Amino acid sequence: MAFLEDYAYSIDTHILKLRKRGFALAAETVPPTGQAGMWYTDVIQCVPRSGQAVGRQIARLCGDDSQVTIPWRSLSDAVGTRDRAGNLRRYTERGVRALVDSGWLEVETTGAKRGAKTTFRLLVGELSVDALTSIDDEDWFTDSEAA
């Protein structure tokens, strides 16, 4: 009975929001917080849209830490955007490549195939005008990779 007494207000507000929206709020739509949230606010200014989508999910998963270990498939599912060919993973790999090339992310994979573990580390990238002008207009404004 103590649980219900302690969390009755939170449960009521959650039910009210659920009725208002009509569907449950997915964790992937929650904005990044903590140290990774501050990293993300800088990243969105310097990478194309694919890098922004991937950076958001990595930052959300990191929280107050500066690294996260997650399988590629789970990261692709969290990003949830497909390229023109319909591939989730390729769009995610393109976003990670944009972050790595910009100096905002470091990727380390240990193991092989199904036993592989991929660690993504947040880095401090470059916020200069040169970094922004080096991005191709087509990459910046297109949603997905050319087939």
N, CA, C and O atoms as a GROMACS GRO file, in nm:
protein
  588
    1MET      N    1   0.080  -0.119   0.000
    1MET     CA    2   0.000   0.000   0.000
    1MET      C    3   0.086   0.126   0.000
    1MET      O    4   0.040   0.232  -0.042
    2ALA      N    5   0.209   0.116   0.047
    2ALA     CA    6   0.296   0.232   0.052
    2ALA      C    7   0.332   0.280  -0.088
    2ALA      O    8   0.345   0.401  -0.112
    3PHE      N    9   0.349   0.187  -0.181
    3PHE     CA   10   0.383   0.225  -0.318
    3PHE      C   11   0.273   0.311  -0.378
    3PHE      O   12   0.300   0.416  -0.438
    4LEU      N   13   0.149   0.268  -0.364
    4LEU     CA   14   0.037   0.342  -0.420
    4LEU      C   15   0.024   0.480  -0.356
    4LEU      O   16  -0.006   0.578  -0.425
    5GLU      N   17   0.047   0.489  -0.227
    5GLU     CA   18   0.041   0.618  -0.159
    5GLU      C   19   0.152   0.711  -0.206
    5GLU      O   20   0.129   0.831  -0.225
    6ASP      N   21   0.271   0.656  -0.226
    6ASP     CA   22   0.385   0.738  -0.266
    6ASP      C   23   0.375   0.787  -0.410
    6ASP      O   24   0.414   0.899  -0.441
    7TYR      N   25   0.322   0.704  -0.497
    7TYR     CA   26   0.324   0.735  -0.640
    7TYR      C   27   0.186   0.762  -0.699
    7TYR      O   28   0.172   0.761  -0.821
    8ALA      N   29   0.087   0.785  -0.618
    8ALA     CA   30  -0.049   0.808  -0.668
    8ALA      C   31  -0.055   0.930  -0.759
    8ALA      O   32  -0.119   0.926  -0.864
    9TYR      N   33   0.010   1.039  -0.720
    9TYR     CA   34   0.008   1.160  -0.801
    9TYR      C   35   0.076   1.137  -0.936
    9TYR      O   36   0.024   1.178  -1.039
   10SER      N   37   0.190   1.071  -0.936
   10SER     CA   38   0.263   1.043  -1.060
   10SER      C   39   0.181   0.953  -1.152
   10SER      O   40   0.178   0.974  -1.273
   11ILE      N   41   0.117   0.856  -1.096
   11ILE     CA   42   0.034   0.765  -1.176
   11ILE      C   43  -0.083   0.841  -1.237
   11ILE      O   44  -0.114   0.821  -1.355
   12ASP      N   45  -0.147   0.927  -1.159
   12ASP     CA   46  -0.260   1.005  -1.211
   12ASP      C   47  -0.217   1.098  -1.324
   12ASP      O   48  -0.287   1.108  -1.425
   13THR      N   49  -0.103   1.165  -1.310
   13THR     CA   50  -0.058   1.254  -1.416
   13THR      C   51  -0.018   1.176  -1.540
   13THR      O   52  -0.041   1.222  -1.652
   14HIS      N   53   0.040   1.058  -1.522
   14HIS     CA   54   0.074   0.973  -1.636
   14HIS      C   55  -0.051   0.928  -1.710
   14HIS      O   56  -0.055   0.930  -1.834
   15ILE      N   57  -0.154   0.888  -1.636
   15ILE     CA   58  -0.279   0.845  -1.698
   15ILE      C   59  -0.344   0.962  -1.772
   15ILE      O   60  -0.398   0.944  -1.881
   16LEU      N   61  -0.338   1.081  -1.713
   16LEU     CA   62  -0.396   1.198  -1.777
   16LEU      C   63  -0.324   1.230  -1.908
   16LEU      O   64  -0.389   1.257  -2.009
   17LYS      N   65  -0.191   1.225  -1.908
   17LYS     CA   66  -0.115   1.250  -2.030
   17LYS      C   67  -0.140   1.142  -2.134
   17LYS      O   68  -0.148   1.171  -2.253
   18LEU      N   69  -0.154   1.018  -2.090
   18LEU     CA   70  -0.181   0.909  -2.182
   18LEU      C   71  -0.316   0.928  -2.249
   18LEU      O   72  -0.330   0.905  -2.370
   19ARG      N   73  -0.416   0.969  -2.174
   19ARG     CA   74  -0.548   0.996  -2.232
   19ARG      C   75  -0.541   1.111  -2.332
   19ARG      O   76  -0.606   1.107  -2.436
   20LYS      N   77  -0.463   1.212  -2.299
   20LYS     CA   78  -0.453   1.329  -2.385
   20LYS      C   79  -0.384   1.295  -2.517
   20LYS      O   80  -0.428   1.338  -2.624
   21ARG      N   81  -0.276   1.217  -2.510
   21ARG     CA   82  -0.201   1.178  -2.630
   21ARG      C   83  -0.270   1.066  -2.706
   21ARG      O   84  -0.274   1.068  -2.829
   22GLY      N   85  -0.323   0.971  -2.634
   22GLY     CA   86  -0.386   0.856  -2.697
   22GLY      C   87  -0.293   0.739  -2.719
   22GLY      O   88  -0.337   0.633  -2.764
   23PHE      N   89  -0.165   0.755  -2.687
   23PHE     CA   90  -0.070   0.645  -2.701
   23PHE      C   91   0.043   0.666  -2.601
   23PHE      O   92   0.066   0.777  -2.553
   24ALA      N   93   0.112   0.559  -2.570
   24ALA     CA   94   0.222   0.567  -2.474
   24ALA      C   95   0.340   0.639  -2.537
   24ALA      O   96   0.362   0.631  -2.658
   25LEU      N   97   0.416   0.709  -2.456
   25LEU     CA   98   0.533   0.782  -2.502
   25LEU      C   99   0.653   0.688  -2.505
   25LEU      O  100   0.691   0.633  -2.402
   26ALA      N  101   0.713   0.670  -2.621
   26ALA     CA  102   0.829   0.582  -2.634
   26ALA      C  103   0.952   0.648  -2.574
   26ALA      O  104   0.966   0.770  -2.577
   27ALA      N  105   1.041   0.567  -2.520
   27ALA     CA  106   1.163   0.618  -2.459
   27ALA      C  107   1.250   0.690  -2.562
   27ALA      O  108   1.324   0.782  -2.527
   28GLU      N  109   1.242   0.648  -2.688
   28GLU     CA  110   1.325   0.709  -2.792
   28GLU      C  111   1.291   0.854  -2.818
   28GLU      O  112   1.374   0.929  -2.870
   29THR      N  113   1.169   0.897  -2.782
   29THR     CA  114   1.129   1.035  -2.807
   29THR      C  115   1.166   1.128  -2.692
   29THR      O  116   1.152   1.250  -2.705
   30VAL      N  117   1.213   1.074  -2.582
   30VAL     CA  118   1.252   1.156  -2.468
   30VAL      C  119   1.385   1.224  -2.501
   30VAL      O  120   1.477   1.157  -2.546
   31PRO      N  121   1.397   1.355  -2.479
   31PRO     CA  122   1.522   1.423  -2.514
   31PRO      C  123   1.638   1.382  -2.422
   31PRO      O  124   1.616   1.341  -2.308
   32PRO      N  125   1.761   1.392  -2.472
   32PRO     CA  126   1.876   1.358  -2.390
   32PRO      C  127   1.892   1.454  -2.273
   32PRO      O  128   1.856   1.572  -2.283
   33THR      N  129   1.945   1.404  -2.162
   33THR     CA  130   1.964   1.486  -2.043
   33THR      C  131   2.107   1.474  -1.993
   33THR      O  132   2.184   1.392  -2.043
   34GLY      N  133   2.141   1.554  -1.895
   34GLY     CA  134   2.272   1.545  -1.831
   34GLY      C  135   2.384   1.592  -1.920
   34GLY      O  136   2.366   1.676  -2.007
   35GLN      N  137   2.501   1.535  -1.897
   35GLN     CA  138   2.622   1.570  -1.971
   35GLN      C  139   2.603   1.542  -2.120
   35GLN      O  140   2.644   1.623  -2.204
   36ALA      N  141   2.543   1.431  -2.153
   36ALA     CA  142   2.522   1.395  -2.292
   36ALA      C  143   2.423   1.490  -2.359
   36ALA      O  144   2.431   1.513  -2.479
   37GLY      N  145   2.330   1.543  -2.284
   37GLY     CA  146   2.236   1.640  -2.339
   37GLY      C  147   2.305   1.768  -2.382
   37GLY      O  148   2.272   1.827  -2.484
   38MET      N  149   2.403   1.811  -2.302
   38MET     CA  150   2.481   1.930  -2.339
   38MET      C  151   2.566   1.901  -2.462
   38MET      O  152   2.583   1.988  -2.548
   39TRP      N  153   2.620   1.779  -2.472
   39TRP     CA  154   2.697   1.737  -2.589
   39TRP      C  155   2.608   1.744  -2.713
   39TRP      O  156   2.650   1.792  -2.818
   40TYR      N  157   2.485   1.696  -2.700
   40TYR     CA  158   2.393   1.692  -2.813
   40TYR      C  159   2.357   1.832  -2.863
   40TYR      O  160   2.343   1.852  -2.983
   41THR      N  161   2.342   1.928  -2.773
   41THR     CA  162   2.308   2.064  -2.816
   41THR      C  163   2.419   2.125  -2.902
   41THR      O  164   2.391   2.208  -2.988
   42ASP      N  165   2.543   2.084  -2.880
   42ASP     CA  166   2.653   2.130  -2.966
   42ASP      C  167   2.658   2.052  -3.096
   42ASP      O  168   2.687   2.108  -3.201
   43VAL      N  169   2.631   1.922  -3.090
   43VAL     CA  170   2.641   1.835  -3.207
   43VAL      C  171   2.540   1.875  -3.315
   43VAL      O  172   2.575   1.874  -3.433
   44ILE      N  173   2.418   1.910  -3.278
   44ILE     CA  174   2.315   1.936  -3.380
   44ILE      C  175   2.349   2.055  -3.468
   44ILE      O  176   2.290   2.073  -3.574
   45GLN      N  177   2.444   2.137  -3.425
   45GLN     CA  178   2.484   2.252  -3.506
   45GLN      C  179   2.588   2.216  -3.611
   45GLN      O  180   2.611   2.293  -3.704
   46CYS      N  181   2.651   2.099  -3.597
   46CYS     CA  182   2.770   2.070  -3.678
   46CYS      C  183   2.763   1.945  -3.763
   46CYS      O  184   2.860   1.914  -3.832
   47VAL      N  185   2.655   1.872  -3.761
   47VAL     CA  186   2.649   1.748  -3.838
   47VAL      C  187   2.520   1.744  -3.920
   47VAL      O  188   2.424   1.813  -3.885
   48PRO      N  189   2.517   1.666  -4.028
   48PRO     CA  190   2.393   1.655  -4.107
   48PRO      C  191   2.283   1.582  -4.031
   48PRO      O  192   2.306   1.534  -3.920
   49ARG      N  193   2.167   1.574  -4.089
   49ARG     CA  194   2.049   1.521  -4.023
   49ARG      C  195   2.067   1.377  -3.975
   49ARG      O  196   2.018   1.342  -3.867
   50SER      N  197   2.135   1.294  -4.052
   50SER     CA  198   2.155   1.155  -4.008
   50SER      C  199   2.241   1.153  -3.881
   50SER      O  200   2.215   1.074  -3.790
   51GLY      N  201   2.341   1.239  -3.874
   51GLY     CA  202   2.425   1.248  -3.755
   51GLY      C  203   2.348   1.303  -3.636
   51GLY      O  204   2.374   1.264  -3.522
   52GLN      N  205   2.254   1.392  -3.662
   52GLN     CA  206   2.172   1.448  -3.554
   52GLN      C  207   2.082   1.341  -3.494
   52GLN      O  208   2.067   1.334  -3.372
   53ALA      N  209   2.021   1.259  -3.578
   53ALA     CA  210   1.930   1.154  -3.529
   53ALA      C  211   2.006   1.049  -3.448
   53ALA      O  212   1.960   1.006  -3.343
   54VAL      N  213   2.122   1.009  -3.498
   54VAL     CA  214   2.203   0.910  -3.427
   54VAL      C  215   2.260   0.971  -3.300
   54VAL      O  216   2.262   0.906  -3.195
   55GLY      N  217   2.306   1.094  -3.308
   55GLY     CA  218   2.361   1.161  -3.190
   55GLY      C  219   2.259   1.176  -3.079
   55GLY      O  220   2.292   1.163  -2.961
   56ARG      N  221   2.135   1.202  -3.116
   56ARG     CA  222   2.028   1.215  -3.016
   56ARG      C  223   2.009   1.085  -2.939
   56ARG      O  224   1.998   1.086  -2.816
   57GLN      N  225   2.006   0.973  -3.009
   57GLN     CA  226   1.984   0.845  -2.942
   57GLN      C  227   2.105   0.803  -2.860
   57GLN      O  228   2.089   0.748  -2.751
   58ILE      N  229   2.224   0.828  -2.910
   58ILE     CA  230   2.344   0.795  -2.832
   58ILE      C  231   2.349   0.880  -2.706
   58ILE      O  232   2.381   0.830  -2.598
   59ALA      N  233   2.318   1.009  -2.719
   59ALA     CA  234   2.316   1.097  -2.603
   59ALA      C  235   2.209   1.055  -2.503
   59ALA      O  236   2.232   1.059  -2.382
   60ARG      N  237   2.093   1.015  -2.553
   60ARG     CA  238   1.986   0.970  -2.464
   60ARG      C  239   2.029   0.846  -2.388
   60ARG      O  240   2.000   0.834  -2.269
   61LEU      N  241   2.098   0.755  -2.455
   61LEU     CA  242   2.143   0.632  -2.390
   61LEU      C  243   2.258   0.656  -2.293
   61LEU      O  244   2.272   0.584  -2.194
   62CYS      N  245   2.342   0.755  -2.321
   62CYS     CA  246   2.455   0.785  -2.232
   62CYS      C  247   2.410   0.849  -2.101
   62CYS      O  248   2.462   0.814  -1.995
   63GLY      N  249   2.315   0.940  -2.107
   63GLY     CA  250   2.270   1.010  -1.986
   63GLY      C  251   2.380   1.097  -1.927
   63GLY      O  252   2.428   1.189  -1.993
   64ASP      N  253   2.420   1.068  -1.804
   64ASP     CA  254   2.524   1.146  -1.739
   64ASP      C  255   2.664   1.093  -1.765
   64ASP      O  256   2.762   1.154  -1.724
   65ASP      N  257   2.673   0.982  -1.833
   65ASP     CA  258   2.802   0.922  -1.865
   65ASP      C  259   2.849   0.974  -2.001
   65ASP      O  260   2.773   1.042  -2.070
   66SER      N  261   2.971   0.943  -2.039
   66SER     CA  262   3.022   0.987  -2.169
   66SER      C  263   3.042   0.871  -2.265
   66SER      O  264   3.103   0.889  -2.371
   67GLN      N  265   2.994   0.754  -2.229
   67GLN     CA  266   3.003   0.640  -2.320
   67GLN      C  267   2.889   0.543  -2.295
   67GLN      O  268   2.830   0.540  -2.187
   68VAL      N  269   2.860   0.464  -2.399
   68VAL     CA  270   2.755   0.364  -2.389
   68VAL      C  271   2.795   0.246  -2.477
   68VAL      O  272   2.851   0.264  -2.585
   69THR      N  273   2.767   0.126  -2.429
   69THR     CA  274   2.792   0.005  -2.506
   69THR      C  275   2.656  -0.052  -2.546
   69THR      O  276   2.574  -0.085  -2.461
   70ILE      N  277   2.634  -0.061  -2.677
   70ILE     CA  278   2.506  -0.104  -2.729
   70ILE      C  279   2.528  -0.174  -2.863
   70ILE      O  280   2.617  -0.134  -2.938
   71PRO      N  281   2.450  -0.276  -2.894
   71PRO     CA  282   2.461  -0.339  -3.026
   71PRO      C  283   2.413  -0.245  -3.137
   71PRO      O  284   2.327  -0.160  -3.114
   72TRP      N  285   2.469  -0.260  -3.254
   72TRP     CA  286   2.429  -0.178  -3.368
   72TRP      C  287   2.280  -0.191  -3.397
   72TRP      O  288   2.213  -0.093  -3.431
   73ARG      N  289   2.230  -0.310  -3.385
   73ARG     CA  290   2.088  -0.333  -3.417
   73ARG      C  291   1.996  -0.255  -3.323
   73ARG      O  292   1.896  -0.198  -3.366
   74SER      N  293   2.031  -0.253  -3.195
   74SER     CA  294   1.949  -0.178  -3.099
   74SER      C  295   1.956  -0.029  -3.125
   74SER      O  296   1.856   0.041  -3.115
   75LEU      N  297   2.076   0.019  -3.160
   75LEU     CA  298   2.089   0.161  -3.192
   75LEU      C  299   2.009   0.195  -3.317
   75LEU      O  300   1.943   0.299  -3.322
   76SER      N  301   2.012   0.109  -3.416
   76SER     CA  302   1.936   0.131  -3.539
   76SER      C  303   1.785   0.134  -3.511
   76SER      O  304   1.713   0.217  -3.566
   77ASP      N  305   1.740   0.044  -3.426
   77ASP     CA  306   1.598   0.043  -3.390
   77ASP      C  307   1.559   0.169  -3.315
   77ASP      O  308   1.449   0.222  -3.335
   78ALA      N  309   1.648   0.219  -3.229
   78ALA     CA  310   1.618   0.341  -3.154
   78ALA      C  311   1.612   0.462  -3.246
   78ALA      O  312   1.526   0.548  -3.230
   79VAL      N  313   1.703   0.470  -3.343
   79VAL     CA  314   1.701   0.581  -3.438
   79VAL      C  315   1.574   0.574  -3.523
   79VAL      O  316   1.506   0.674  -3.542
   80GLY      N  317   1.543   0.455  -3.574
   80GLY     CA  318   1.415   0.432  -3.640
   80GLY      C  319   1.396   0.498  -3.774
   80GLY      O  320   1.282   0.507  -3.821
   81THR      N  321   1.501   0.545  -3.840
   81THR     CA  322   1.489   0.608  -3.970
   81THR      C  323   1.557   0.521  -4.074
   81THR      O  324   1.665   0.467  -4.051
   82ARG      N  325   1.493   0.507  -4.188
   82ARG     CA  326   1.546   0.423  -4.296
   82ARG      C  327   1.603   0.511  -4.407
   82ARG      O  328   1.560   0.625  -4.426
   83ASP      N  329   1.700   0.456  -4.480
   83ASP     CA  330   1.750   0.525  -4.597
   83ASP      C  331   1.655   0.496  -4.715
   83ASP      O  332   1.554   0.429  -4.697
   84ARG      N  333   1.688   0.546  -4.832
   84ARG     CA  334   1.598   0.528  -4.948
   84ARG      C  335   1.580   0.382  -4.986
   84ARG      O  336   1.478   0.344  -5.043
   85ALA      N  337   1.680   0.300  -4.954
   85ALA     CA  338   1.670   0.157  -4.985
   85ALA      C  339   1.592   0.082  -4.879
   85ALA      O  340   1.565  -0.037  -4.895
   86GLY      N  341   1.556   0.149  -4.770
   86GLY     CA  342   1.477   0.087  -4.664
   86GLY      C  343   1.559   0.023  -4.554
   86GLY      O  344   1.507  -0.057  -4.477
   87ASN      N  345   1.688   0.057  -4.546
   87ASN     CA  346   1.776  -0.004  -4.446
   87ASN      C  347   1.791   0.086  -4.323
   87ASN      O  348   1.833   0.201  -4.333
   88LEU      N  349   1.758   0.030  -4.207
   88LEU     CA  350   1.776   0.104  -4.081
   88LEU      C  351   1.924   0.117  -4.047
   88LEU      O  352   1.971   0.225  -4.012
   89ARG      N  353   1.996   0.007  -4.058
   89ARG     CA  354   2.135   0.006  -4.012
   89ARG      C  355   2.224   0.096  -4.097
   89ARG      O  356   2.313   0.162  -4.042
   90ARG      N  357   2.204   0.101  -4.227
   90ARG     CA  358   2.287   0.186  -4.312
   90ARG      C  359   2.269   0.333  -4.277
   90ARG      O  360   2.367   0.408  -4.275
   91TYR      N  361   2.147   0.375  -4.250
   91TYR     CA  362   2.123   0.514  -4.210
   91TYR      C  363   2.195   0.545  -4.079
   91TYR      O  364   2.254   0.652  -4.063
   92THR      N  365   2.189   0.451  -3.986
   92THR     CA  366   2.256   0.469  -3.858
   92THR      C  367   2.408   0.472  -3.876
   92THR      O  368   2.475   0.555  -3.814
   93GLU      N  369   2.461   0.384  -3.959
   93GLU     CA  370   2.605   0.383  -3.985
   93GLU      C  371   2.650   0.513  -4.050
   93GLU      O  372   2.758   0.564  -4.022
   94ARG      N  373   2.566   0.566  -4.138
   94ARG     CA  374   2.599   0.694  -4.202
   94ARG      C  375   2.603   0.807  -4.099
   94ARG      O  376   2.692   0.892  -4.104
   95GLY      N  377   2.508   0.807  -4.007
   95GLY     CA  378   2.508   0.908  -3.902
   95GLY      C  379   2.629   0.896  -3.810
   95GLY      O  380   2.688   0.996  -3.770
   96VAL      N  381   2.665   0.773  -3.775
   96VAL     CA  382   2.783   0.751  -3.691
   96VAL      C  383   2.908   0.796  -3.765
   96VAL      O  384   2.996   0.857  -3.705
   97ARG      N  385   2.916   0.766  -3.894
   97ARG     CA  386   3.032   0.808  -3.973
   97ARG      C  387   3.043   0.961  -3.977
   97ARG      O  388   3.154   1.015  -3.970
   98ALA      N  389   2.929   1.030  -3.987
   98ALA     CA  390   2.930   1.177  -3.987
   98ALA      C  391   2.981   1.229  -3.852
   98ALA      O  392   3.058   1.326  -3.848
   99LEU      N  393   2.938   1.166  -3.742
   99LEU     CA  394   2.984   1.208  -3.610
   99LEU      C  395   3.133   1.180  -3.590
   99LEU      O  396   3.204   1.262  -3.532
  100VAL      N  397   3.179   1.064  -3.637
  100VAL     CA  398   3.321   1.029  -3.623
  100VAL      C  399   3.407   1.122  -3.708
  100VAL      O  400   3.510   1.170  -3.662
  101ASP      N  401   3.366   1.146  -3.832
  101ASP     CA  402   3.443   1.234  -3.921
  101ASP      C  403   3.450   1.376  -3.868
  101ASP      O  404   3.549   1.446  -3.892
  102SER      N  405   3.348   1.420  -3.797
  102SER     CA  406   3.345   1.555  -3.739
  102SER      C  407   3.423   1.563  -3.609
  102SER      O  408   3.448   1.673  -3.558
  103GLY      N  409   3.462   1.449  -3.554
  103GLY     CA  410   3.538   1.449  -3.430
  103GLY      C  411   3.452   1.450  -3.305
  103GLY      O  412   3.503   1.480  -3.197
  104TRP      N  413   3.323   1.419  -3.316
  104TRP     CA  414   3.233   1.422  -3.202
  104TRP      C  415   3.212   1.287  -3.136
  104TRP      O  416   3.155   1.279  -3.028
  105LEU      N  417   3.258   1.179  -3.200
  105LEU     CA  418   3.229   1.046  -3.151
  105LEU      C  419   3.347   0.953  -3.180
  105LEU      O  420   3.415   0.967  -3.281
  106GLU      N  421   3.368   0.859  -3.091
  106GLU     CA  422   3.469   0.755  -3.110
  106GLU      C  423   3.397   0.621  -3.094
  106GLU      O  424   3.319   0.602  -3.002
  107VAL      N  425   3.425   0.529  -3.186
  107VAL     CA  426   3.358   0.398  -3.186
  107VAL      C  427   3.464   0.290  -3.170
  107VAL      O  428   3.565   0.289  -3.239
  108GLU      N  429   3.438   0.198  -3.078
  108GLU     CA  430   3.529   0.086  -3.055
  108GLU      C  431   3.446  -0.042  -3.051
  108GLU      O  432   3.353  -0.054  -2.971
  109THR      N  433   3.481  -0.136  -3.138
  109THR     CA  434   3.411  -0.264  -3.143
  109THR      C  435   3.505  -0.375  -3.099
  109THR      O  436   3.616  -0.387  -3.150
  110THR      N  437   3.460  -0.455  -3.002
  110THR     CA  438   3.537  -0.570  -2.958
  110THR      C  439   3.458  -0.695  -2.987
  110THR      O  440   3.336  -0.698  -2.968
  111GLY      N  441   3.526  -0.799  -3.034
  111GLY     CA  442   3.457  -0.923  -3.068
  111GLY      C  443   3.418  -0.923  -3.214
  111GLY      O  444   3.449  -0.831  -3.290
  112ALA      N  445   3.349  -1.029  -3.253
  112ALA     CA  446   3.308  -1.043  -3.392
  112ALA      C  447   3.167  -1.100  -3.400
  112ALA      O  448   3.121  -1.171  -3.310
  113LYS      N  449   3.101  -1.069  -3.508
  113LYS     CA  450   2.966  -1.117  -3.540
  113LYS      C  451   2.866  -1.095  -3.426
  113LYS      O  452   2.853  -0.982  -3.378
  114ARG      N  453   2.798  -1.198  -3.383
  114ARG     CA  454   2.692  -1.182  -3.282
  114ARG      C  455   2.746  -1.148  -3.143
  114ARG      O  456   2.673  -1.092  -3.061
  115GLY      N  457   2.869  -1.182  -3.116
  115GLY     CA  458   2.926  -1.154  -2.984
  115GLY      C  459   2.993  -1.018  -2.976
  115GLY      O  460   3.052  -0.985  -2.873
  116ALA      N  461   2.984  -0.939  -3.082
  116ALA     CA  462   3.052  -0.809  -3.085
  116ALA      C  463   2.984  -0.710  -2.992
  116ALA      O  464   2.861  -0.707  -2.980
  117LYS      N  465   3.066  -0.630  -2.927
  117LYS     CA  466   3.016  -0.522  -2.841
  117LYS      C  467   3.074  -0.391  -2.894
  117LYS      O  468   3.195  -0.379  -2.911
  118THR      N  469   2.988  -0.296  -2.918
  118THR     CA  470   3.030  -0.167  -2.972
  118THR      C  471   3.013  -0.061  -2.864
  118THR      O  472   2.905  -0.045  -2.807
  119THR      N  473   3.121   0.011  -2.838
  119THR     CA  474   3.120   0.119  -2.740
  119THR      C  475   3.130   0.252  -2.813
  119THR      O  476   3.220   0.272  -2.895
  120PHE      N  477   3.038   0.342  -2.784
  120PHE     CA  478   3.037   0.476  -2.842
  120PHE      C  479   3.080   0.574  -2.732
  120PHE      O  480   3.020   0.578  -2.625
  121ARG      N  481   3.185   0.652  -2.760
  121ARG     CA  482   3.235   0.751  -2.664
  121ARG      C  483   3.212   0.891  -2.719
  121ARG      O  484   3.248   0.921  -2.833
  122LEU      N  485   3.153   0.976  -2.637
  122LEU     CA  486   3.129   1.115  -2.676
  122LEU      C  487   3.259   1.193  -2.665
  122LEU      O  488   3.330   1.181  -2.565
  123LEU      N  489   3.290   1.272  -2.766
  123LEU     CA  490   3.410   1.355  -2.767
  123LEU      C  491   3.371   1.500  -2.789
  123LEU      O  492   3.261   1.529  -2.835
  124VAL      N  493   3.461   1.588  -2.755
  124VAL     CA  494   3.438   1.730  -2.780
  124VAL      C  495   3.486   1.759  -2.922
  124VAL      O  496   3.605   1.748  -2.951
  125GLY      N  497   3.394   1.795  -3.008
  125GLY     CA  498   3.426   1.822  -3.148
  125GLY      C  499   3.457   1.967  -3.171
  125GLY      O  500   3.476   2.045  -3.077
  126GLU      N  501   3.461   2.002  -3.298
  126GLU     CA  502   3.498   2.136  -3.337
  126GLU      C  503   3.372   2.217  -3.369
  126GLU      O  504   3.287   2.174  -3.447
  127LEU      N  505   3.362   2.335  -3.308
  127LEU     CA  506   3.246   2.423  -3.330
  127LEU      C  507   3.283   2.542  -3.419
  127LEU      O  508   3.229   2.651  -3.401
  128SER      N  509   3.373   2.522  -3.513
  128SER     CA  510   3.419   2.634  -3.595
  128SER      C  511   3.335   2.645  -3.723
  128SER      O  512   3.260   2.554  -3.758
  129VAL      N  513   3.349   2.758  -3.790
  129VAL     CA  514   3.280   2.781  -3.916
  129VAL      C  515   3.333   2.685  -4.023
  129VAL      O  516   3.258   2.642  -4.111
  130ASP      N  517   3.463   2.652  -4.016
  130ASP     CA  518   3.522   2.559  -4.113
  130ASP      C  519   3.454   2.423  -4.107
  130ASP      O  520   3.431   2.360  -4.210
  131ALA      N  521   3.422   2.376  -3.986
  131ALA     CA  522   3.356   2.247  -3.970
  131ALA      C  523   3.217   2.250  -4.032
  131ALA      O  524   3.172   2.152  -4.091
  132LEU      N  525   3.149   2.363  -4.018
  132LEU     CA  526   3.014   2.374  -4.074
  132LEU      C  527   3.016   2.384  -4.226
  132LEU      O  528   2.926   2.332  -4.292
  133THR      N  529   3.116   2.452  -4.282
  133THR     CA  530   3.121   2.468  -4.427
  133THR      C  531   3.173   2.343  -4.497
  133THR      O  532   3.156   2.329  -4.618
  134SER      N  533   3.236   2.252  -4.424
  134SER     CA  534   3.288   2.130  -4.486
  134SER      C  535   3.178   2.028  -4.515
  134SER      O  536   3.203   1.930  -4.586
  135ILE      N  537   3.059   2.049  -4.462
  135ILE     CA  538   2.948   1.956  -4.485
  135ILE      C  539   2.882   1.989  -4.618
  135ILE      O  540   2.847   2.104  -4.644
  136ASP      N  541   2.866   1.888  -4.700
  136ASP     CA  542   2.804   1.903  -4.831
  136ASP      C  543   2.656   1.938  -4.812
  136ASP      O  544   2.588   1.882  -4.725
  137ASP      N  545   2.605   2.031  -4.894
  137ASP     CA  546   2.464   2.072  -4.884
  137ASP      C  547   2.369   1.955  -4.900
  137ASP      O  548   2.265   1.950  -4.833
  138GLU      N  549   2.402   1.862  -4.987
  138GLU     CA  550   2.315   1.748  -5.009
  138GLU      C  551   2.305   1.662  -4.883
  138GLU      O  552   2.197   1.612  -4.850
  139ASP      N  553   2.416   1.643  -4.812
  139ASP     CA  554   2.415   1.568  -4.687
  139ASP      C  555   2.337   1.643  -4.578
  139ASP      O  556   2.267   1.581  -4.498
  140TRP      N  557   2.350   1.772  -4.577
  140TRP     CA  558   2.289   1.852  -4.471
  140TRP      C  559   2.136   1.850  -4.479
  140TRP      O  560   2.069   1.838  -4.377
  141PHE      N  561   2.083   1.862  -4.600
  141PHE     CA  562   1.940   1.880  -4.613
  141PHE      C  563   1.862   1.756  -4.653
  141PHE      O  564   1.739   1.757  -4.646
  142THR      N  565   1.929   1.649  -4.694
  142THR     CA  566   1.855   1.529  -4.731
  142THR      C  567   1.834   1.442  -4.610
  142THR      O  568   1.916   1.438  -4.519
  143ASP      N  569   1.723   1.371  -4.612
  143ASP     CA  570   1.685   1.285  -4.500
  143ASP      C  571   1.752   1.149  -4.505
  143ASP      O  572   1.776   1.088  -4.401
  144SER      N  573   1.781   1.102  -4.623
  144SER     CA  574   1.830   0.966  -4.632
  144SER      C  575   1.935   0.951  -4.742
  144SER      O  576   1.953   1.038  -4.827
  145GLU      N  577   2.000   0.840  -4.737
  145GLU     CA  578   2.111   0.810  -4.828
  145GLU      C  579   2.058   0.773  -4.966
  145GLU      O  580   1.953   0.710  -4.980
  146ALA      N  581   2.132   0.814  -5.066
  146ALA     CA  582   2.093   0.782  -5.203
  146ALA      C  583   2.108   0.632  -5.226
  146ALA      O  584   2.204   0.570  -5.181
  147ALA      N  585   2.014   0.574  -5.295
  147ALA     CA  586   2.015   0.429  -5.317
  147ALA      C  587   2.119   0.390  -5.420
  147ALA      O  588   2.133   0.272  -5.451
   0.00000   0.00000   0.00000
